Amino acid sequence: MEIRIKVLLAEILLLGLQTLLYFGVEAFEGKPHNVAKKIDGHIPFVPAFVYIYVLWFPLILLFPLALFAADPMAYARYQTAILLDIALSLFCYLAYPTSFARPEAPDTVSGQAMRLVFRGSYKGLNCAPSMHCSMCYLVLHFVGATPGLPFAVAAIAAPVAIGIVVSTLFTKQHVVIDALTALPLAAVCILVGNRLPFTALLHWILGA
């Protein structure tokens, strides 16, 4: 099997596993805590940001392909960080369930798209730390820490990742505390990923 196909297959499976665990864990969570603060009331609800918000899926799916092509070991460190991010996020959701009230989306094209996203959020739980944000922080780190990454990839991935973080607030999918708590989580995942890279996936891709 071609290496690029293996990488893409691995990313599809990992994204599928993450999605399954993300929603599956909600069945075991207790009463959620409202994490919205006064500052969140000053951030407007802008449904048009939904189009940036949904770019998270292609970013998380496609960025690793470019990272692998640039530096396979950087890819191994990134995947270690991603797997740890998923595990620690799920632990946080179980230990301290979080939620907040979403606004009513307007009757516009963007508003209708926003309603689909709200509906797709299942129970509206798993807010802090935001996995959307923490994984974007991981992308930003590896964009800056991988010298062999093509400039075009960096020039696209970095602004998209930043835009997604901002969009989580303007779409009211997350509040400020969700984005802030994702920062130390990402830092821990990066530290572990850099020191203890999980190479089994890399070896499978390379056929080693």
Backbone torsions as a table, in degrees:
resi	resn	phi	psi	omega
1	MET	NA	136.3	-179.3
2	GLU	-61.6	142.9	-175.8
3	ILE	-57.9	-44.9	-178.8
4	ARG	-61.5	-35.3	177.5
5	ILE	-67.5	-40.0	178.1
6	LYS	-61.9	-43.6	179.8
7	VAL	-62.7	-46.4	179.7
8	LEU	-62.2	-42.1	178.5
9	LEU	-61.8	-43.2	179.1
10	ALA	-61.1	-41.2	-179.0
11	GLU	-68.7	-39.0	177.8
12	ILE	-63.2	-43.8	180.0
13	LEU	-65.6	-42.1	179.6
14	LEU	-65.6	-40.4	178.5
15	LEU	-66.6	-38.7	177.0
16	GLY	-64.7	-42.2	178.4
17	LEU	-64.1	-43.1	179.2
18	GLN	-60.7	-45.7	-179.2
19	THR	-62.1	-43.2	179.4
20	LEU	-61.8	-46.2	-179.6
21	LEU	-69.2	-38.2	-178.7
22	TYR	-58.4	-48.2	-179.3
23	PHE	-82.5	-31.6	-179.3
24	GLY	-63.9	-35.8	-177.1
25	VAL	-67.6	-21.8	-179.3
26	GLU	-62.4	-26.3	-180.0
27	ALA	-68.4	-18.1	-176.0
28	PHE	-109.1	2.2	-177.6
29	GLU	-84.1	149.0	177.2
30	GLY	-84.9	-158.7	-179.0
31	LYS	-66.6	127.1	-176.7
32	PRO	-76.8	154.1	176.2
33	HIS	-100.5	137.0	178.9
34	ASN	-78.5	116.3	-175.3
35	VAL	-102.5	5.6	178.4
36	ALA	-69.6	138.7	179.7
37	LYS	-120.3	175.6	-177.7
38	LYS	-59.2	-36.9	-178.0
39	ILE	-61.8	-30.3	-178.8
40	ASP	-67.1	-26.0	178.0
41	GLY	-69.7	-17.5	179.7
42	HIS	-90.9	-5.3	178.3
43	ILE	-94.9	118.3	-175.7
44	PRO	-70.5	155.3	174.7
45	PHE	-89.0	113.7	-178.1
46	VAL	-122.2	91.6	-176.0
47	PRO	-54.7	-27.1	-178.4
48	ALA	-61.4	-21.0	178.0
49	PHE	-68.6	-8.7	179.3
50	VAL	-60.4	-30.6	-178.1
51	TYR	-71.0	-26.4	173.6
52	ILE	-81.6	-40.3	-178.8
53	TYR	-55.0	-44.6	-175.7
54	VAL	-74.1	-8.5	175.9
55	LEU	-69.4	-10.6	177.6
56	TRP	-57.0	-40.0	-176.5
57	PHE	-64.7	-52.3	176.4
58	PRO	-64.9	-31.6	178.7
59	LEU	-63.0	-50.0	-178.2
60	ILE	-69.0	-26.7	-180.0
61	LEU	-82.1	-39.4	-170.9
62	LEU	-99.4	-29.7	-179.4
63	PHE	-56.9	-42.1	179.5
64	PRO	-59.4	-28.8	178.3
65	LEU	-64.1	-45.1	178.8
66	ALA	-68.1	-36.9	179.6
67	LEU	-66.0	-41.9	178.7
68	PHE	-62.5	-44.0	-179.4
69	ALA	-62.9	-33.0	-178.4
70	ALA	-80.1	-40.2	-174.8
71	ASP	-162.3	99.2	-178.2
72	PRO	-56.4	-35.1	179.3
73	MET	-71.8	-33.6	174.5
74	ALA	-63.8	-37.7	176.1
75	TYR	-60.8	-42.9	179.4
76	ALA	-63.4	-41.4	178.6
77	ARG	-66.6	-39.8	178.7
78	TYR	-62.7	-45.9	-178.7
79	GLN	-66.3	-34.8	175.0
80	THR	-61.3	-45.0	179.0
81	ALA	-63.2	-40.7	179.4
82	ILE	-63.3	-46.8	-179.2
83	LEU	-62.8	-41.3	178.2
84	LEU	-67.7	-37.2	177.0
85	ASP	-58.3	-45.1	179.0
86	ILE	-62.1	-48.5	-176.7
87	ALA	-62.3	-47.4	-178.3
88	LEU	-68.6	-36.3	178.0
89	SER	-63.7	-44.9	179.6
90	LEU	-62.3	-39.0	177.2
91	PHE	-61.5	-43.3	178.9
92	CYS	-62.5	-41.4	-178.8
93	TYR	-64.5	-37.0	178.5
94	LEU	-73.4	-41.7	-176.5
95	ALA	-73.0	-36.0	-177.2
96	TYR	-144.6	82.3	-179.1
97	PRO	-61.4	138.3	-178.2
98	THR	-132.1	151.6	178.2
99	SER	-162.6	176.9	172.9
100	PHE	-166.4	163.5	-176.8
101	ALA	-77.1	126.7	175.4
102	ARG	-86.5	148.1	178.9
103	PRO	-76.5	168.8	175.5
104	GLU	-82.1	126.6	-179.4
105	ALA	-75.8	141.7	-179.6
106	PRO	-71.1	164.6	-179.0
107	ASP	-86.9	67.0	177.3
108	THR	-129.7	174.8	178.9
109	VAL	-61.4	-47.1	178.9
110	SER	-66.0	-36.2	178.5
111	GLY	-64.5	-40.0	177.8
112	GLN	-65.4	-39.5	176.4
113	ALA	-63.7	-38.2	179.3
114	MET	-65.9	-37.6	178.0
115	ARG	-61.9	-38.9	178.2
116	LEU	-63.2	-40.2	178.5
117	VAL	-66.3	-44.4	178.1
118	PHE	-59.2	-43.2	-179.5
119	ARG	-66.5	-36.0	179.9
120	GLY	-72.7	-12.2	179.4
121	SER	-77.5	4.2	176.8
122	TYR	62.6	-104.1	-176.1
123	LYS	-95.9	0.4	-179.2
124	GLY	71.6	27.7	-180.0
125	LEU	-101.3	-165.0	174.5
126	ASN	56.1	53.8	-176.4
127	CYS	-90.6	-50.5	-175.8
128	ALA	-115.6	126.5	-3.7
129	PRO	-79.5	150.4	-179.7
130	SER	-73.9	119.6	177.0
131	MET	-69.7	-30.1	174.9
132	HIS	-57.7	-46.0	-177.3
133	CYS	-73.7	-46.5	-176.4
134	SER	-61.0	-39.0	179.6
135	MET	-72.7	-30.7	173.9
136	CYS	-67.3	-37.0	176.1
137	TYR	-63.2	-37.1	177.1
138	LEU	-64.0	-43.5	178.2
139	VAL	-60.0	-45.0	-179.6
140	LEU	-60.9	-41.4	178.9
141	HIS	-61.8	-48.3	-175.6
142	PHE	-73.6	-23.5	171.2
143	VAL	-63.0	-44.4	-178.3
144	GLY	-79.2	-23.0	-174.7
145	ALA	-100.1	4.9	-178.2
146	THR	-119.1	92.9	-175.9
147	PRO	-59.1	-30.8	-176.7
148	GLY	-80.0	-2.8	-179.0
149	LEU	-70.2	128.7	-179.6
150	PRO	-56.0	143.7	-179.0
151	PHE	-58.2	-38.7	-178.7
152	ALA	-61.2	-39.9	178.8
153	VAL	-65.5	-47.4	179.6
154	ALA	-61.3	-40.1	-177.1
155	ALA	-68.0	-21.9	177.3
156	ILE	-95.0	-48.8	-173.5
157	ALA	-63.5	-43.7	-176.1
158	ALA	-63.9	-51.9	178.2
159	PRO	-62.5	-36.5	178.8
160	VAL	-64.5	-43.9	179.3
161	ALA	-61.6	-44.8	177.9
162	ILE	-63.6	-42.3	179.0
163	GLY	-61.3	-38.4	179.8
164	ILE	-65.5	-43.5	178.0
165	VAL	-58.1	-47.3	178.6
166	VAL	-62.5	-40.9	-177.1
167	SER	-64.2	-30.2	179.3
168	THR	-60.7	-29.5	-179.7
169	LEU	-82.8	-42.1	-177.4
170	PHE	-76.7	-20.5	174.3
171	THR	-88.6	-5.0	-178.5
172	LYS	61.9	27.0	170.7
173	GLN	-79.8	-23.9	177.9
174	HIS	-143.0	164.7	175.4
175	VAL	-115.5	175.1	-172.5
176	VAL	-57.5	-42.3	-177.7
177	ILE	-62.7	-30.3	178.7
178	ASP	-65.0	-43.8	-179.8
179	ALA	-70.8	-36.0	-178.7
180	LEU	-71.0	-42.8	-179.6
181	THR	-69.1	-19.2	177.2
182	ALA	-71.9	-21.8	-178.8
183	LEU	-67.1	-54.8	178.0
184	PRO	-64.3	-32.2	176.5
185	LEU	-61.1	-47.5	179.1
186	ALA	-62.5	-38.2	-179.5
187	ALA	-62.6	-42.3	178.1
188	VAL	-64.2	-43.3	-179.0
189	CYS	-64.3	-38.9	177.8
190	ILE	-65.7	-44.3	-179.9
191	LEU	-59.3	-47.5	180.0
192	VAL	-68.3	-42.7	-179.1
193	GLY	-60.9	-38.7	-179.7
194	ASN	-72.6	-31.3	-175.9
195	ARG	-92.4	-32.5	-176.4
196	LEU	-130.9	64.5	-177.8
197	PRO	-64.8	134.9	177.7
198	PHE	-84.9	111.9	-171.6
199	THR	-103.8	-1.3	-177.4
200	ALA	-59.8	-42.8	179.2
201	LEU	-64.7	-39.8	178.5
202	LEU	-62.3	-42.7	179.8
203	HIS	-64.5	-37.9	178.3
204	TRP	-65.2	-43.2	-179.3
205	ILE	-62.6	-42.4	-177.8
206	LEU	-82.5	-8.1	-179.9
207	GLY	71.9	24.2	-178.1
208	ALA	-87.8	NA	NA
